[in-house]
C-alpha cells in the first residue's frame, strides 16, 4: 500500500461513522418510521437505494453485495408502494441531520467540514460506481448537517462500489466475503442472521471456500483466504484515491483535522469491532506517516 493509499484509507475511518448514523442511530431511524417504514430493513434498503430511483431487488442485491436475495426481496420493490424515492431521500437526510445535530452541536465546525468534504465528493470519479454516481448527482443541501452527511454518502458509496469491484476481481464477492470475515473477526451467527442467509445457502458457500482452500475445516479463514482478502483491500484502497487526488498530503491532514473531532463524537454510537467492518477513527497524532508530513497544526 502506498503512502497516499494509506492516508486515503485513514480518512475513510473519519467519514464512515458520520455516514453510518443514518442507518444505525435510533434517532435517525425514526425518520423512516415517520414515513411509513418502521421495519429496519425497509428503511435501510429504501433509504440507501433511493438515489437510484424506484429500483427492484435484483439490481440492489448485485450492487450492495453481501445481502441474501430473499432479504432484499422482502423490502424491494414493495417499499415503493409506501414511499417514493424522493420521500425516502428526504427521510434519510432528515434523520441523519437530526442525529448529527444532537451529537455535534458546533455548527461552525460542521459547516467547515461539510464544505471541505463536499469539495472532495465533487471530485469523485463515478464510472462503474452506480451508488457513488447517484449520490453525487443529488442536489446540494443548504443545511450544513445535511450537506456533511450527503458528502459522506457519496464518498462512502464511492469506496463501497470500488470494494465490490475488488471483491469481484478476487472471486470473493457476496456471501464469500462474509464467510471469510466471519472466519477472522466477525460473529458468524450474527452475520448470517443480519444478512438474511439460510442455513443451506451458508453451508453451500462455506463448502466452496473450504474446497478452494480459503477456509479450513475448522471454519477459520486460512492464510490463503487472509491473503485474498488483503489483496482485495489493497485494490479497494487504490480505487478510492481519486476523490482526494487534488489535495496534497498536507491538505489531507487539514481535512483529517476537520473531521476527526466529529468522527470521534459520532463514533461513540458504535462498538468496535462492528458488523459493518468500520475501524475506530484514525488518529494522525499516533501515525508515524502523518508525523512526517509538513503541515500547520490546527489550534
C-alpha positions as CSV (number, residue, x, y, z in Angstrom):
1,X,0.0,0.0,0.0
2,X,1.4,3.4,-1.0
3,X,1.5,6.3,1.4
4,X,-1.4,8.0,-0.4
5,X,-3.5,4.8,-0.2
6,X,-2.7,4.6,3.5
7,X,-3.9,8.2,4.0
8,X,-7.0,7.6,1.9
9,X,-8.0,4.6,3.9
10,X,-7.3,6.5,7.1
11,X,-9.6,9.3,6.0
12,X,-12.3,6.8,5.3
13,X,-12.4,5.9,9.0
14,X,-13.2,9.6,9.7
15,X,-16.2,9.9,7.4
16,X,-17.6,6.4,7.6
17,X,-19.0,6.8,11.1
18,X,-20.7,10.1,10.2
19,X,-22.4,8.4,7.3
20,X,-23.4,5.3,9.4
21,X,-25.7,7.3,11.7
22,X,-28.4,7.4,9.1
23,X,-28.9,3.6,9.4
24,X,-27.8,2.8,12.9
25,X,-28.7,5.6,15.2
26,X,-32.3,5.1,16.6
27,X,-33.0,8.8,16.3
28,X,-32.2,8.8,12.6
29,X,-34.2,5.6,12.0
30,X,-37.3,7.4,13.4
31,X,-37.4,9.4,10.2
32,X,-38.1,6.3,8.2
33,X,-40.8,5.2,10.6
34,X,-42.4,8.6,10.2
35,X,-42.9,8.0,6.5
36,X,-44.4,4.5,7.0
37,X,-41.2,2.4,7.1
38,X,-40.9,1.2,10.7
39,X,-39.2,-2.1,9.9
40,X,-35.4,-1.7,9.9
41,X,-34.6,-3.3,6.5
42,X,-37.5,-1.5,4.7
43,X,-35.9,1.8,5.8
44,X,-32.4,0.7,5.1
45,X,-33.0,-0.5,1.6
46,X,-35.4,2.3,0.7
47,X,-33.0,5.0,2.0
48,X,-29.8,3.6,0.6
49,X,-31.3,2.7,-2.8
50,X,-33.4,5.8,-3.2
51,X,-30.8,7.7,-5.3
52,X,-31.2,5.0,-7.9
53,X,-35.0,5.6,-8.2
54,X,-37.7,3.0,-7.7
55,X,-35.3,0.2,-8.2
56,X,-36.1,-3.5,-7.8
57,X,-34.5,-6.2,-5.7
58,X,-32.2,-7.9,-8.3
59,X,-30.0,-4.9,-9.1
60,X,-29.9,-3.8,-5.5
61,X,-28.7,-7.3,-4.4
62,X,-26.0,-7.1,-7.1
63,X,-24.9,-3.5,-6.3
64,X,-24.9,-3.7,-2.5
65,X,-23.3,-7.2,-2.3
66,X,-23.4,-9.4,0.8
67,X,-27.2,-9.5,1.3
68,X,-29.3,-12.6,0.7
69,X,-31.6,-12.0,-2.3
70,X,-34.6,-13.1,-0.2
71,X,-33.8,-10.4,2.4
72,X,-33.7,-7.7,-0.3
73,X,-36.9,-9.1,-1.9
74,X,-38.8,-8.6,1.3
75,X,-38.3,-4.9,1.1
76,X,-38.0,-4.1,-2.7
77,X,-39.9,-3.2,-4.7
78,X,-42.7,-3.3,-2.1
79,X,-41.5,-0.2,-0.2
80,X,-42.2,2.0,-3.2
81,X,-45.9,1.4,-2.7
82,X,-45.5,3.2,0.6
83,X,-42.9,5.9,-0.2
84,X,-41.5,7.5,-3.3
85,X,-37.7,7.6,-3.7
86,X,-37.9,11.3,-3.1
87,X,-39.7,10.7,0.2
88,X,-37.1,8.1,1.2
89,X,-34.3,10.6,0.3
90,X,-35.9,13.2,2.5
91,X,-36.3,10.8,5.4
92,X,-32.7,9.7,5.3
93,X,-31.5,13.3,5.2
94,X,-33.9,14.4,7.9
95,X,-32.9,11.5,10.1
96,X,-29.2,11.8,9.6
97,X,-29.2,15.6,10.2
98,X,-31.2,15.2,13.4
99,X,-28.8,12.6,14.7
100,X,-25.7,14.6,13.7
101,X,-27.2,17.8,15.2
102,X,-27.7,16.1,18.6
103,X,-24.2,14.6,18.5
104,X,-22.3,17.6,17.0
105,X,-23.6,20.9,18.5
106,X,-20.7,23.0,17.0
107,X,-22.5,24.2,13.8
108,X,-19.4,26.1,12.6
109,X,-17.2,23.1,12.8
110,X,-19.8,21.0,10.9
111,X,-20.1,23.7,8.2
112,X,-16.4,23.8,7.7
113,X,-16.2,20.1,7.5
114,X,-19.2,20.0,5.1
115,X,-17.6,22.5,2.7
116,X,-14.3,20.7,2.7
117,X,-15.8,17.2,2.3
118,X,-18.3,18.4,-0.4
119,X,-15.3,19.6,-2.5
120,X,-13.7,16.1,-2.2
121,X,-17.0,14.4,-3.1
122,X,-17.3,16.6,-6.2
123,X,-14.0,15.2,-7.4
124,X,-15.2,11.6,-7.1
125,X,-14.8,9.5,-10.3
126,X,-18.0,7.6,-10.7
127,X,-17.6,5.5,-13.8
128,X,-18.6,1.9,-12.8
129,X,-19.8,3.2,-9.5
130,X,-23.6,3.3,-9.5
131,X,-24.2,4.3,-5.9
132,X,-21.5,7.0,-5.9
133,X,-22.8,8.4,-9.2
134,X,-26.4,8.5,-8.0
135,X,-25.5,10.2,-4.7
136,X,-23.1,12.7,-6.3
137,X,-25.9,13.8,-8.7
138,X,-28.3,14.8,-5.8
139,X,-28.9,18.5,-5.2
140,X,-26.5,20.2,-2.8
141,X,-28.1,20.7,0.7
142,X,-28.0,24.2,2.2
143,X,-28.2,22.9,5.8
144,X,-24.6,22.1,6.9
145,X,-25.6,18.9,8.7
146,X,-27.4,17.6,5.7
147,X,-24.6,18.7,3.4
148,X,-22.0,17.0,5.5
149,X,-23.9,13.8,5.6
150,X,-24.6,13.9,1.8
151,X,-20.8,14.3,1.1
152,X,-20.1,11.3,3.3
153,X,-22.7,9.3,1.4
154,X,-21.1,10.0,-1.9
155,X,-17.6,9.1,-0.6
156,X,-18.7,6.1,1.4
157,X,-20.5,4.7,-1.6
158,X,-17.6,5.5,-3.9
159,X,-15.3,3.4,-1.7
160,X,-18.1,0.8,-1.4
161,X,-18.6,0.5,-5.1
162,X,-14.8,0.1,-5.5
163,X,-14.7,-2.5,-2.8
164,X,-17.3,-4.6,-4.7
165,X,-15.2,-4.3,-7.8
166,X,-12.2,-5.6,-5.8
167,X,-14.1,-8.4,-4.3
168,X,-15.5,-9.5,-7.7
169,X,-11.9,-9.4,-9.1
170,X,-10.8,-11.7,-6.3
171,X,-13.8,-14.0,-6.8
172,X,-14.9,-13.5,-3.2
173,X,-17.9,-11.2,-3.6
174,X,-21.3,-11.6,-1.8
175,X,-21.6,-14.3,0.8
176,X,-18.0,-15.3,0.3
177,X,-16.8,-12.1,1.8
178,X,-18.9,-12.5,4.9
179,X,-17.7,-16.1,5.4
180,X,-14.1,-15.1,5.1
181,X,-14.5,-12.2,7.5
182,X,-16.5,-14.4,9.9
183,X,-13.6,-16.8,9.9
184,X,-11.4,-14.0,11.1
185,X,-13.1,-11.4,13.3
186,X,-16.8,-11.3,12.9
187,X,-19.6,-13.2,14.6
188,X,-20.7,-15.8,12.1
189,X,-24.1,-16.4,13.7
190,X,-24.9,-12.7,13.8
191,X,-23.7,-12.1,10.3
192,X,-25.7,-14.9,8.8
193,X,-28.9,-13.7,10.6
194,X,-28.4,-10.0,9.8
195,X,-27.7,-10.6,6.1
196,X,-30.6,-13.0,5.7
197,X,-28.8,-16.1,4.5
198,X,-30.4,-19.5,5.0
199,X,-28.5,-22.4,6.6
200,X,-28.3,-24.2,3.2
201,X,-27.0,-21.1,1.4
202,X,-24.5,-20.5,4.1
203,X,-23.2,-24.1,4.1
204,X,-23.0,-24.3,0.3
205,X,-20.9,-21.2,0.1
206,X,-18.8,-22.4,3.1
207,X,-18.1,-25.8,1.4
208,X,-17.0,-23.9,-1.8
209,X,-14.5,-21.8,0.2
210,X,-13.2,-24.9,2.0
211,X,-12.7,-26.6,-1.3
212,X,-10.8,-23.6,-2.6
213,X,-8.5,-23.6,0.4
214,X,-9.7,-20.2,1.6
215,X,-11.4,-21.6,4.8
216,X,-10.2,-24.5,6.8
217,X,-12.3,-27.5,8.1
218,X,-12.4,-25.7,11.4
219,X,-14.3,-22.8,9.9
220,X,-11.4,-20.4,10.3
221,X,-10.0,-18.4,7.4
222,X,-6.8,-19.8,6.1
223,X,-3.6,-18.0,5.3
224,X,-4.6,-18.1,1.6
225,X,-8.0,-16.7,2.5
226,X,-6.5,-13.9,4.5
227,X,-4.1,-13.1,1.7
228,X,-7.0,-13.0,-0.8
229,X,-8.9,-10.6,1.5
230,X,-5.8,-8.4,1.9
231,X,-5.4,-8.3,-1.9
232,X,-9.0,-7.1,-2.3
233,X,-8.4,-4.5,0.5
234,X,-5.3,-3.1,-1.3
235,X,-7.2,-2.8,-4.5
236,X,-10.1,-1.1,-2.7
237,X,-7.6,1.5,-1.2
238,X,-6.1,2.0,-4.7
239,X,-9.5,2.6,-6.3
240,X,-10.5,5.1,-3.5
241,X,-7.7,7.5,-4.1
242,X,-9.4,9.5,-6.9
243,X,-11.5,12.0,-5.0
244,X,-8.5,13.1,-2.9
245,X,-6.0,13.3,-5.8
246,X,-6.3,17.1,-6.0
247,X,-5.2,17.5,-2.4
248,X,-1.5,17.3,-1.3
249,X,-0.6,15.4,1.8
250,X,-0.8,18.5,4.0
251,X,-4.3,19.2,2.6
252,X,-5.3,15.7,3.5
253,X,-4.1,16.2,7.1
254,X,-6.1,19.5,7.2
255,X,-9.2,17.6,6.1
256,X,-8.5,15.0,8.8
257,X,-8.2,17.7,11.4
258,X,-11.7,19.0,10.5
259,X,-13.2,15.5,10.5
260,X,-11.6,13.7,13.4
261,X,-13.4,15.6,16.3
262,X,-16.7,14.9,14.5
263,X,-15.9,11.2,13.8
264,X,-14.8,10.7,17.4
265,X,-18.0,12.2,18.8
266,X,-20.2,10.2,16.4
267,X,-18.1,7.0,16.9
268,X,-19.3,6.6,20.5
269,X,-22.5,5.2,18.9
270,X,-20.7,2.1,17.6
271,X,-18.9,-0.9,19.1
272,X,-15.5,-1.9,17.8
273,X,-15.3,-4.3,16.1
274,X,-18.7,-4.0,14.5
275,X,-20.8,-5.8,11.8
276,X,-20.1,-3.2,9.1
277,X,-16.3,-3.6,9.4
278,X,-15.8,0.1,10.4
279,X,-12.5,0.7,12.2
280,X,-12.0,3.2,15.0
281,X,-11.4,6.8,13.8
282,X,-7.9,7.4,12.7
283,X,-5.6,9.5,14.9
284,X,-3.0,11.3,12.9
285,X,-1.1,12.2,16.0
286,X,-0.2,8.5,16.6
287,X,0.5,7.7,12.9
288,X,4.3,7.9,12.0
289,X,3.5,8.6,8.4
290,X,1.3,11.6,9.2
291,X,4.1,12.9,11.6
292,X,6.5,13.0,8.6
293,X,4.2,15.3,6.6
294,X,4.9,19.0,6.9
295,X,1.7,20.9,7.8
296,X,0.4,23.6,10.0
297,X,-1.2,22.2,13.2
298,X,-4.7,23.3,13.8
299,X,-5.2,25.4,17.0
